[in-house]
């Protein structure tokens, strides 16, 4: 057993400060265990959101030593030994109290995304056929636990506060799961360009780096969505084909 020192952000709204604590660390403990120990022994009023303690609910997101992480999946023996550990709330969202932030904006923005729209069934009995490769492609996106760590690390939201102009990587993953579904026929490309602001992403891959589910957000979701937007709005050959196609239709009339 050893002792670890912590600096934990305390306060409400825009007011707050770091306060120092210590905890006895046993083998196998994670940061959330230490926070619970501090709550039980020294700071019973410390606000901290958590639920499953298994890395599947996404509730205990925070910034540990300046890096967005899940507290329940950050082992104490993986942190620098002997150094004070800082724990603070996510910076991309409004602060409520202590380690708790208001992430409700993500759910409001999600409601604006066009829902799943299936194509007509392939057979008279109302069933569809699809390749296994198409099915597998979207399964990766379904691993998202909505921890919003990727939203927190995204500089467009974190540093530039573009919440009204940019949906962020987590909602790009959600959109990709719909857009790339083999049965979906809805067209979200204009919304991606205008409402979700996909052009703001400059592909730094910081969102992929912090994802606890190891979703390849940038390469497998954002870049393919960018390509779809470019194909529709910026491809010069595609524009020429549309012009000729419109001319042909007019001549037939």
C-alpha positions as CSV (number, residue, x, y, z in Angstrom):
1,X,0.0,0.0,0.0
2,X,1.2,3.5,-0.9
3,X,-0.1,7.0,-0.6
4,X,-1.0,9.2,-3.6
5,X,-1.5,12.9,-3.6
6,X,-4.3,14.5,-5.6
7,X,-5.4,18.0,-6.7
8,X,-9.2,17.9,-7.4
9,X,-11.2,20.7,-8.8
10,X,-13.9,22.0,-6.4
11,X,-16.5,24.6,-6.9
12,X,-19.7,25.5,-8.8
13,X,-20.2,27.2,-12.1
14,X,-17.4,29.5,-13.0
15,X,-16.1,29.6,-9.5
16,X,-13.7,27.0,-8.3
17,X,-10.1,26.0,-7.3
18,X,-8.0,22.9,-6.8
19,X,-8.0,21.3,-3.4
20,X,-5.4,18.8,-2.2
21,X,-6.2,15.4,-0.9
22,X,-4.4,12.1,-0.3
23,X,-5.5,8.4,-0.6
24,X,-4.1,5.0,0.3
25,X,-3.5,3.1,-2.9
26,X,-3.8,-0.7,-3.1
27,X,-2.8,-2.9,-6.1
28,X,-5.4,-2.7,-8.9
29,X,-7.0,0.5,-7.9
30,X,-8.3,3.0,-10.5
31,X,-8.6,6.7,-10.1
32,X,-12.4,6.4,-9.4
33,X,-11.5,4.1,-6.4
34,X,-9.3,6.9,-5.1
35,X,-12.0,9.5,-5.6
36,X,-14.5,7.3,-3.7
37,X,-12.0,6.9,-0.9
38,X,-11.6,10.6,-0.7
39,X,-15.4,11.1,-0.7
40,X,-15.8,8.5,2.1
41,X,-13.1,9.8,4.4
42,X,-12.4,13.4,3.6
43,X,-14.8,15.1,1.3
44,X,-18.4,13.7,1.5
45,X,-19.7,16.6,-0.5
46,X,-17.4,16.0,-3.5
47,X,-19.6,15.8,-6.6
48,X,-18.6,13.1,-9.1
49,X,-20.7,11.4,-11.7
50,X,-20.3,7.6,-12.2
51,X,-22.4,4.5,-12.7
52,X,-21.1,1.2,-14.0
53,X,-17.4,1.3,-13.0
54,X,-16.7,-1.0,-15.9
55,X,-16.0,1.5,-18.7
56,X,-19.3,1.0,-20.5
57,X,-21.6,3.8,-19.3
58,X,-19.3,6.8,-20.0
59,X,-20.4,8.6,-16.9
60,X,-17.1,9.2,-15.1
61,X,-15.4,11.2,-17.8
62,X,-12.9,13.8,-16.4
63,X,-9.5,15.2,-17.2
64,X,-6.7,13.4,-15.4
65,X,-3.3,15.2,-15.6
66,X,-4.8,17.3,-18.3
67,X,-5.9,14.3,-20.5
68,X,-9.6,13.4,-21.0
69,X,-10.1,9.9,-19.6
70,X,-12.6,7.6,-17.9
71,X,-11.7,7.6,-14.2
72,X,-12.9,4.0,-13.9
73,X,-10.5,2.8,-16.6
74,X,-7.4,4.8,-15.5
75,X,-5.3,2.6,-13.3
76,X,-3.3,4.3,-10.6
77,X,-0.2,2.2,-11.5
78,X,-0.2,3.7,-15.0
79,X,0.2,7.3,-13.6
80,X,3.6,8.9,-12.8
81,X,4.6,7.5,-9.4
82,X,5.3,10.1,-6.7
83,X,3.7,13.0,-8.7
84,X,0.5,14.8,-7.6
85,X,-2.4,13.7,-9.8
86,X,-4.8,16.4,-11.0
87,X,-8.5,15.6,-11.6
88,X,-10.7,18.3,-13.1
89,X,-14.0,18.4,-15.1
90,X,-14.2,18.3,-18.8
91,X,-13.6,21.8,-20.2
92,X,-15.7,21.6,-23.4
93,X,-19.0,21.7,-21.5
94,X,-20.6,24.0,-18.8
95,X,-19.4,23.3,-15.3
96,X,-22.0,22.3,-12.8
97,X,-20.1,21.4,-9.6
98,X,-16.8,19.8,-8.8
99,X,-16.1,17.1,-11.4
100,X,-19.6,17.2,-12.9
101,X,-20.3,19.0,-16.2
102,X,-23.5,19.6,-18.2
103,X,-23.3,17.4,-21.3
104,X,-27.0,17.9,-22.3
105,X,-26.0,19.9,-25.4
106,X,-24.8,16.6,-27.0
107,X,-28.3,15.1,-26.7
108,X,-30.0,18.2,-28.1
109,X,-27.6,18.3,-31.1
110,X,-28.2,14.5,-31.6
111,X,-31.9,15.1,-32.0
112,X,-31.3,17.3,-35.0
113,X,-29.7,14.5,-37.0
114,X,-32.0,12.9,-39.5
115,X,-33.1,9.5,-38.3
116,X,-32.7,6.1,-39.9
117,X,-34.7,5.7,-43.1
118,X,-34.8,2.2,-44.5
119,X,-35.0,1.4,-48.2
120,X,-37.8,-0.7,-49.6
121,X,-37.6,-4.5,-48.7
122,X,-35.9,-6.7,-51.2
123,X,-38.5,-9.4,-51.1
124,X,-42.3,-9.7,-51.0
125,X,-42.1,-11.0,-47.4
126,X,-40.6,-7.7,-46.2
127,X,-37.0,-8.8,-45.7
128,X,-33.7,-7.3,-46.9
129,X,-30.4,-8.7,-48.0
130,X,-27.0,-7.2,-47.3
131,X,-23.4,-8.2,-47.3
132,X,-21.6,-9.1,-44.1
133,X,-18.9,-6.5,-45.0
134,X,-21.5,-3.7,-44.9
135,X,-22.8,-4.9,-41.6
136,X,-19.4,-5.1,-40.1
137,X,-18.5,-1.6,-41.2
138,X,-21.1,0.1,-38.9
139,X,-20.6,-2.2,-36.0
140,X,-17.5,-0.3,-34.9
141,X,-19.5,2.9,-34.5
142,X,-22.1,1.1,-32.3
143,X,-19.4,0.6,-29.6
144,X,-19.7,4.3,-28.7
145,X,-20.6,4.7,-25.0
146,X,-21.3,8.5,-25.2
147,X,-18.6,9.4,-22.7
148,X,-17.9,12.6,-24.8
149,X,-14.2,12.4,-24.2
150,X,-13.7,12.9,-28.0
151,X,-16.0,16.0,-27.8
152,X,-13.9,17.3,-24.9
153,X,-10.5,17.0,-26.6
154,X,-11.7,18.4,-29.9
155,X,-10.2,21.9,-30.1
156,X,-13.1,23.2,-32.2
157,X,-15.4,22.7,-29.1
158,X,-12.9,22.9,-26.3
159,X,-10.9,26.0,-27.3
160,X,-13.2,27.8,-29.9
161,X,-16.6,27.0,-28.4
162,X,-18.2,26.3,-31.8
163,X,-21.0,24.2,-30.3
164,X,-23.6,25.9,-32.4
165,X,-21.6,25.4,-35.6
166,X,-19.9,22.1,-35.2
167,X,-21.5,18.8,-34.0
168,X,-18.2,17.3,-32.9
169,X,-16.6,13.8,-33.4
170,X,-19.0,11.9,-31.3
171,X,-22.0,13.0,-33.4
172,X,-20.0,12.3,-36.5
173,X,-19.6,8.7,-35.3
174,X,-23.4,8.6,-34.8
175,X,-24.0,10.1,-38.3
176,X,-21.6,7.7,-39.8
177,X,-23.4,4.7,-38.3
178,X,-26.6,5.9,-40.1
179,X,-25.0,7.1,-43.4
180,X,-23.0,3.9,-43.9
181,X,-25.8,1.5,-42.9
182,X,-26.5,-0.8,-45.8
183,X,-30.3,-0.2,-45.6
184,X,-30.4,3.5,-45.0
185,X,-31.4,5.8,-47.9
186,X,-31.5,9.2,-46.1
187,X,-29.2,11.9,-47.4
188,X,-27.5,13.8,-44.6
189,X,-24.7,15.4,-46.6
190,X,-26.1,18.9,-46.7
191,X,-26.7,18.8,-43.0
192,X,-23.1,17.6,-42.5
193,X,-21.9,20.6,-44.4
194,X,-24.2,23.3,-43.1
195,X,-25.6,22.2,-39.7
196,X,-22.9,19.9,-38.4
197,X,-20.0,21.9,-39.7
198,X,-17.9,19.0,-40.8
199,X,-15.5,21.4,-42.5
200,X,-14.3,22.6,-39.1
201,X,-12.5,19.3,-38.5
202,X,-8.9,19.5,-39.6
203,X,-8.2,15.8,-38.9
204,X,-5.8,16.1,-36.0
205,X,-7.0,12.6,-34.8
206,X,-7.0,13.7,-31.1
207,X,-10.5,12.3,-30.8
208,X,-9.4,8.8,-31.9
209,X,-6.5,9.0,-29.4
210,X,-8.8,9.4,-26.3
211,X,-11.6,7.0,-27.3
212,X,-11.9,4.3,-24.6
213,X,-13.6,2.0,-27.1
214,X,-10.8,2.4,-29.6
215,X,-13.1,3.6,-32.4
216,X,-11.1,4.9,-35.3
217,X,-13.1,8.1,-35.4
218,X,-11.1,10.1,-37.8
219,X,-10.2,7.6,-40.4
220,X,-13.3,5.4,-40.4
221,X,-16.1,8.0,-39.7
222,X,-15.1,11.6,-40.2
223,X,-12.9,11.3,-43.4
224,X,-15.5,9.1,-45.2
225,X,-18.2,11.6,-44.3
226,X,-16.0,14.5,-45.6
227,X,-15.5,12.6,-48.8
228,X,-19.3,12.2,-49.3
229,X,-19.8,16.0,-48.7
230,X,-17.0,16.8,-51.2
231,X,-18.5,14.4,-53.8
232,X,-21.9,16.2,-53.6
233,X,-20.9,19.8,-53.3
234,X,-17.3,20.3,-54.6
235,X,-16.5,17.6,-57.2
236,X,-16.2,19.5,-60.5
237,X,-16.7,16.3,-62.6
238,X,-19.9,15.5,-60.7
239,X,-21.2,19.1,-61.3
240,X,-20.6,18.8,-65.0
241,X,-22.4,15.4,-65.1
242,X,-25.4,17.0,-63.3
243,X,-25.4,19.9,-65.8
244,X,-25.4,17.5,-68.8
245,X,-27.9,15.3,-67.2
246,X,-30.2,18.3,-66.6
247,X,-29.7,19.4,-70.2
248,X,-30.6,15.9,-71.5
249,X,-33.8,15.8,-69.4
250,X,-34.8,19.3,-70.8
251,X,-34.2,18.2,-74.4
252,X,-36.4,15.1,-73.9
253,X,-39.2,17.3,-72.7
